[in-house]
Amino acid sequence: EDPVRMLRAARSEAKLNFTIDEPTATPIRELRALLSHVPPARLFDETLKLFLSGHGVRSLEVLRRRGLLDVLLPATATYLDKHPGGLVEQLLIKGLANTDERALAGKPVTPTYLFALLLYGPIAREIESSPPQHWHELHTILEACDRAVREAQKHMSIPRRFSLGLREMFALQPRLEHPRGRRALRVLEHPRFRAAYDLLLLRAEHGLAPRDMATWWTRIQEVS
């Protein structure tokens, strides 16, 4: 009657930390394809409820176990399945854990940062499909973001203000990794600086960005 109930069941399982009764859970994997007929805007709203309500890490685990991530964000599910336990999966789980902490503390959480985490793997895949010498070039990064977002939007709508914000977060990463003179200080005034900085910290923590640059940006915000 309403396929979205499968996502709500997963959300309840994640939020309340219980296991769905097996006769109820079994049809989920069999009927999950029905979610492809749900309006994309509705799937976006359900995704926010799953990941921005303080139980994002558990939601990811439940969605993967129930086979629902394959329908909701298939490119992300495919990437995680191909690289089990890899750095991107570790980054995603840690980022969701940080988001859970903020949500439970009553601090603001943003869909822009959430989708930067959820699409990190597909974006990385697109970047790495280019020759290595182009991986840090701006146009390569932006094209990868655009392709990953377009793929995700085949299944759910991602409002433009969030997809553009994601684009800006990734576009700032090379500038954060290689700051140059006074131009570096202007980056501090960028409206997406804080989100991009948080992403840099997360990347550096997992060896995906230089740790010394993460430390430098932390210190530069503390001095006069």
C-alpha positions as CSV (number, residue, x, y, z in Angstrom):
1,E,0.0,0.0,0.0
2,D,2.8,2.4,0.9
3,P,6.4,1.3,0.2
4,V,7.8,4.1,2.4
5,R,6.7,2.1,5.4
6,M,9.7,-0.1,4.7
7,L,12.0,3.0,5.3
8,R,9.9,3.9,8.4
9,A,10.4,0.4,9.7
10,A,14.1,0.7,9.2
11,R,14.1,4.1,11.0
12,S,12.2,2.6,13.9
13,E,14.7,-0.3,14.1
14,A,17.6,2.1,14.0
15,K,16.2,4.7,16.4
16,L,14.8,2.3,19.0
17,N,17.6,-0.3,18.6
18,F,15.4,-3.4,18.2
19,T,15.3,-6.1,15.5
20,I,12.2,-6.4,13.3
21,D,10.4,-9.7,13.6
22,E,11.6,-12.0,10.8
23,P,8.1,-12.6,9.2
24,T,7.8,-8.8,8.9
25,A,11.4,-8.2,7.8
26,T,11.6,-10.9,5.1
27,P,9.2,-9.2,2.6
28,I,11.3,-6.0,2.8
29,R,14.0,-7.4,0.6
30,E,11.5,-8.9,-1.7
31,L,9.4,-5.7,-2.1
32,R,12.1,-3.0,-1.8
33,A,12.0,-2.3,-5.6
34,L,8.5,-0.7,-5.0
35,L,10.4,2.3,-3.5
36,S,11.4,3.2,-7.1
37,H,7.7,4.3,-7.6
38,V,7.8,6.7,-4.6
39,P,8.0,10.4,-5.5
40,P,11.7,11.4,-5.3
41,A,10.9,14.4,-3.0
42,R,9.4,12.0,-0.5
43,L,12.5,9.8,-0.5
44,F,14.6,12.8,0.2
45,D,12.5,13.7,3.2
46,E,12.7,10.1,4.5
47,T,16.5,10.1,4.0
48,L,16.8,13.2,6.2
49,K,14.7,11.6,8.9
50,L,16.9,8.5,8.8
51,F,20.3,10.3,9.0
52,L,19.7,13.6,10.7
53,S,17.8,12.6,13.8
54,G,20.7,11.3,15.9
55,H,20.8,7.6,14.8
56,G,22.5,8.0,11.4
57,V,25.2,5.3,12.0
58,R,22.6,2.7,13.0
59,S,20.4,3.8,10.1
60,L,23.2,3.1,7.6
61,E,23.7,-0.3,9.1
62,V,20.0,-1.2,9.0
63,L,19.5,0.1,5.5
64,R,22.4,-2.0,4.2
65,R,21.3,-5.1,6.1
66,R,17.8,-4.8,4.8
67,G,18.9,-4.1,1.2
68,L,17.2,-0.7,1.2
69,L,20.3,1.4,0.6
70,D,20.6,-0.4,-2.8
71,V,17.3,1.3,-3.8
72,L,17.7,4.6,-2.0
73,L,21.4,5.4,-3.0
74,P,22.5,2.5,-5.2
75,A,25.8,4.1,-6.2
76,T,26.7,4.5,-2.5
77,A,25.7,0.9,-1.7
78,T,27.7,-0.4,-4.7
79,Y,30.8,1.5,-3.6
80,L,30.6,0.3,0.0
81,D,30.1,-3.3,-1.2
82,K,33.1,-3.1,-3.4
83,H,35.3,-1.6,-0.7
84,P,34.2,-3.2,2.5
85,G,35.8,-1.7,5.6
86,G,37.8,0.8,3.4
87,L,38.8,4.3,4.2
88,V,35.7,5.8,2.6
89,E,33.4,3.6,4.7
90,Q,35.3,4.5,7.8
91,L,35.0,8.2,6.9
92,L,31.3,7.9,6.3
93,I,30.6,6.1,9.6
94,K,32.8,8.6,11.5
95,G,31.1,11.6,9.8
96,L,27.6,10.1,10.6
97,A,28.7,9.6,14.2
98,N,29.8,13.3,14.4
99,T,26.4,14.3,12.9
100,D,24.6,12.1,15.5
101,E,26.4,13.8,18.3
102,R,25.5,17.2,17.0
103,A,21.8,16.2,16.5
104,L,21.5,14.7,20.0
105,A,23.1,17.8,21.5
106,G,20.6,20.0,19.7
107,K,23.1,21.6,17.4
108,P,22.3,22.3,13.8
109,V,22.9,19.6,11.2
110,T,22.7,20.2,7.4
111,P,21.7,18.1,4.4
112,T,24.6,19.5,2.5
113,Y,27.1,17.9,4.8
114,L,25.1,14.7,5.0
115,F,25.1,14.3,1.2
116,A,28.8,15.1,1.0
117,L,29.3,12.1,3.3
118,L,26.8,9.8,1.5
119,L,28.1,10.6,-1.9
120,Y,31.8,10.7,-1.0
121,G,32.4,7.2,-2.4
122,P,30.6,7.8,-5.8
123,I,32.4,11.1,-6.1
124,A,35.8,9.5,-5.3
125,R,35.0,6.8,-7.9
126,E,34.3,9.4,-10.6
127,I,37.5,11.4,-9.7
128,E,39.6,8.2,-9.8
129,S,38.2,7.4,-13.3
130,S,40.3,10.3,-14.5
131,P,44.1,10.1,-15.0
132,P,45.9,10.6,-11.5
133,Q,47.5,13.8,-12.6
134,H,44.0,15.4,-12.9
135,W,42.6,14.2,-9.5
136,H,43.3,17.5,-7.7
137,E,42.1,19.8,-10.6
138,L,39.0,21.8,-9.9
139,H,37.2,20.8,-13.1
140,T,37.7,17.1,-12.4
141,I,36.3,17.5,-8.9
142,L,33.3,19.5,-10.0
143,E,32.5,17.1,-12.9
144,A,32.7,14.2,-10.4
145,C,30.3,15.9,-8.0
146,D,27.9,16.7,-10.8
147,R,27.9,13.1,-12.1
148,A,27.4,11.6,-8.6
149,V,24.6,14.0,-7.8
150,R,22.9,13.3,-11.2
151,E,23.1,9.6,-10.5
152,A,21.6,10.0,-7.0
153,Q,18.8,12.2,-8.4
154,K,17.6,9.3,-10.5
155,H,16.2,7.9,-7.3
156,M,15.6,10.9,-5.0
157,S,15.4,14.6,-5.4
158,I,18.3,16.6,-3.9
159,P,17.3,20.3,-3.8
160,R,19.7,22.5,-5.8
161,R,20.8,24.6,-2.7
162,F,22.2,21.4,-1.2
163,S,23.8,20.0,-4.3
164,L,25.5,23.3,-4.9
165,G,26.7,23.4,-1.3
166,L,28.1,20.0,-1.7
167,R,29.9,21.1,-4.9
168,E,31.4,24.1,-3.1
169,M,32.6,21.9,-0.2
170,F,34.5,19.6,-2.5
171,A,35.8,22.5,-4.7
172,L,37.4,24.0,-1.6
173,Q,39.4,20.9,-0.7
174,P,42.3,21.6,-3.0
175,R,42.5,25.2,-1.7
176,L,42.5,23.9,1.9
177,E,45.2,21.3,1.1
178,H,47.5,23.9,-0.7
179,P,46.9,27.3,0.9
180,R,48.7,30.2,-0.9
181,G,49.5,33.5,0.8
182,R,46.8,36.0,1.4
183,R,44.4,34.1,-0.7
184,A,44.3,31.5,2.0
185,L,42.9,34.0,4.5
186,R,40.1,34.9,2.1
187,V,39.0,31.2,2.2
188,L,38.1,31.8,5.8
189,E,35.4,34.2,4.7
190,H,33.8,31.7,2.3
191,P,30.3,30.8,3.3
192,R,31.1,27.1,3.0
193,F,34.4,27.3,4.8
194,R,33.2,25.6,8.0
195,A,31.6,22.7,6.2
196,A,34.7,22.3,3.9
197,Y,37.0,22.5,7.0
198,D,35.0,19.8,8.8
199,L,35.3,17.6,5.7
200,L,39.1,18.2,5.5
201,L,39.4,17.2,9.2
202,L,37.5,14.0,8.5
203,R,39.6,13.2,5.4
204,A,42.8,13.9,7.3
205,E,41.8,11.7,10.1
206,H,41.5,8.8,7.7
207,G,44.6,9.5,5.7
208,L,42.8,11.0,2.7
209,A,44.2,14.6,3.2
210,P,47.4,15.9,4.7
211,R,47.2,16.0,8.5
212,D,49.5,19.0,8.7
213,M,47.2,21.1,6.6
214,A,44.2,20.2,8.9
215,T,46.3,21.3,11.8
216,W,47.3,24.5,10.1
217,W,43.7,25.5,9.3
218,T,42.7,24.7,12.9
219,R,45.5,27.0,14.2
220,I,44.8,29.8,11.7
221,Q,41.3,30.2,13.1
222,E,42.6,30.6,16.6
223,V,45.1,33.4,16.0
224,S,44.6,37.1,15.5
